[in-house]
Amino acid sequence: MKRPRVTLLLALPCFLLGLPALAQESPRAWLDGLRRAAGAPAVHCDDLLSRTAGDWAAVLAAAGILSHHGADGTNALDRYRAHGGTEVRVGEIIGAGPDLAAVEMGWEASTAHRGLIINQYWTDAGWGSVGRVWVVLFCQKLVEDLDVVSGPAGVTVAGRFATTDAAAARLIAGIEPVDPQDWNAAARSFSFRLPAAGLPGYLRLGYLRQDGTFALTNVLTSLRGRESPGGKGRSAVPGASP
């Protein structure tokens, strides 16, 4: 079963990004071990999170600073969205040190950093490093196999909710709620089809709980006339690094 994509900034990619030799190290074993000891599930490695983390590590290393905010005020969620991410819950940790072990030790000794790392919400993570700077990103993916296809006839949004809390699927186009064309309650799978005429550039995907309240899972932007630039399950337009 494929996992949905989700967000937090760590300090090293899950694959090689052509960065210095340090970037070949991975905090994966340490990360999973810390979460397992706290009773939290292991996270899946996400390439988009890693690209986002690696790019931010490069910006911080070049500037010689550690910061969660860009010069224009953007944060980790903004950077993830700019790379094509659609999930709505994202977390980030950053650090610098002589080696990965030293950075991990600092994160583990910090109550705030440790609390973020072992958060039960996270399903996916990615990491990147440049020089002495490390960034790790986490996200919560509540939709599996998310597929967003945009063309001249309109937009199709399909997938499956990973949470058993989903009683119905809901898409909000601009401010108007849209019911799914297809909904399988047993599998929690859905499909929405929206005509191109009057299609807004901002869609919110989520589900209705048993009590009728709405839970937001993904934000889809700039859908007119283009495929998801971030790949399957992504639809935000890539932007310049902060």
N, C-alpha and C positions, 0 to 999 in steps of 0.2 A: 504494500500500500504506500503510495507516495504521500509525503508529508507536505503540508502547506508551508509557504514561506513566511517568516516573521523577523524582529529587529533589536540590536545593541552594538555599540562600537567597542571592539577589542583591539589587540595590537598585533595581528599577524594574519595573513590570508590562508585559506584552506588549500590553496594551490599556489604555484610559483607565479609571481607577478613581475619578474625581472628586477626585483629589489636586491639590496645587498645580501650577503650570505646569511646575516642574522635572520632574515625573513623566512629562512628554511626551517627554523625552529617552530614548534607549535605548542601552545598552552593547552591543547585539547585534553591531554591526560590529567593535568592538574585541575582544569576546569570541571571535568566530569567527576573527578575524585572528590572535590570540594562539595559539589552538588549532591553526590551520592551519600556522603557522610551526613548531609543535612536532610536527607529524605526527599530531595528534589530529583526529577527525572533528568536523564542526560539530554543534551541538546544536539540537534542536527546541524551539520556544517553547511552554511549557505554561501554560495559564491558571490551573490550580490552584496551581502553584508560585508564580505571580505574585501571586495573592491572598494566599497564605501569607506571601510576602516583603513585600508591601505592608502587611499588618496588623502584622507585626513591626516594620517601619520606623516605623510610627505609634506603637507602644508605646515604642520607643527614643527617638524624637524628643520625645515627651511627657515621658519620664523624664529626658532630657538625658544619657543614657549610651549606651555601646556594649557589648553583651554577647551572648553566644550562649546564655545561660541565663536562664530566667524566674525570678521570685521564688520559685516553687515547685520549682525545679530542672529544669524541662522544657527540652528542647533542640530543635534544628531538626527532627529526625525526629518528636518528639512533636507539634510544631506542625503539621507536614505531615499527620500521622495525624489530628489533631483537625479538620482541614479536609476530610478524606475521602480522603487519599492512602493507597495500599496498598503501594507499593514499599518495599523494605527497605534500599536503599543511597541515602543522602542526604548532601549536603554543603552548607555555607553559608559565605559570606563577607559581612562587614559593613564599612562604612566611613563616614566623614563628611568633608566638605570644602566649599569655596566653590562648586564646580561638579563635574559628572561627570568631566571630564577630569582634575581634580586627584585625585579618588578612584581613578580607573583607574590613574593614575601611581603612586599609593601601593601599590595591589594588585600591580602589575607589578614594583615594586621589592622586594617582600617574597618571599623564597624560599618560605615556607610557603603564602602566598596564590596565588602563581603556580603552584606545584606542584599545588594543589587544582584550579585553573581548567583546567589542561591535562591533567588525569587522563583517561586513555583510557576509563574506565568510563562516564563521563557520556553520556547520550543526549538528555536534556532539561534545560532551565533556565527559570527565571522570575525576574523582578526587580521591585522596587518601591522607591519613595523618598518621603519626607516631609521637607520642609525640606532640611537639609544631610545627612540620614542616608540611606544606600543599603544595600539588602540584596539579595543574589543567592543563589538556591537551585538546586542541581543534583540530578538523580536518575538512576538507571540503570533503564530499563524493559526488561525481558526478555520481557514478554508483550504481544503486539499484539492489539487488538480485545477486550480483556478485558471480559466482560459478566457481571455478577453480578445475578441476579434472585431476590428472596426473596418468598415468599407463603405462604398458608395450607397449601399442599401440600408445601412444602419450599423448597429452594434449588437453583438451577442456576448453575454456574460454567463458563464457556466462553471459549475464546480460542485463541491460537496463540503458541507460543514463538518468539521472534525469533532465538534462538541455535541454531546447528547442533549444539551439544553435547547437546541434549535427545534421549535415547534412549527415554524413556517419561514420561508425565505422572503426577503423584502429588499427592493432596490429603490432608492430615492433619486430621481432625476431632477436636479436643481432643488426644488422644494416639493415636487409632486411624488407621492409614493407610487410604486409600480408593483404589481403582482407578477409572479413568475408565469411563464408560459408552460413550463413543466416543473413539477415538484413531486419528489418521491419521499414521503414521510419516513418510510422504513430505512432508506439509505441516506436520507437527509441531502439528497442531490437536487440540484436546481438548474434551470436555464431561463434566462431572460432575453427577449429580443425587442430592441427598440428601433423604430424607423428613423432614418436620417433626418426627416423633416422635423424641425423644432428640437433636435437633440441638444441638450446643454453640454457644456464642456466639463461638467463636474457631476459625478455620480457617487453615491454612497451605498455600499453593499453591507447587508447585515441580516439578522434574523430576529424573529419575534419569539420571546420566551412564552411559556405556558400562561403566564399572567398578562400577556399582551404587550409587555414593555419591549422596546427595541434595543438590540445590542449591535453596535457598529463593528464591522470586521475589516473592511477595506475601503479606501478612497481611490477612485479612478478619475483621472483628469486628462484633458486634451485628447479626447477620443475621436474627434472628427477626422476621417480620411487617413488614418494611420494605424498600423499594427502597433502592438505594445512594444516600445523601443527597448524595454528592459528584458524582453523575452517573455515566454509563456507565464502568465500570471502577473505581469507588470504592465503598467500603462501610464505612469507619470513621465512627462518629457524630461530627458536629462538636461541638467543645467551646469553652469560653470562652477568650479570649486570655490567655496567661500574665500 
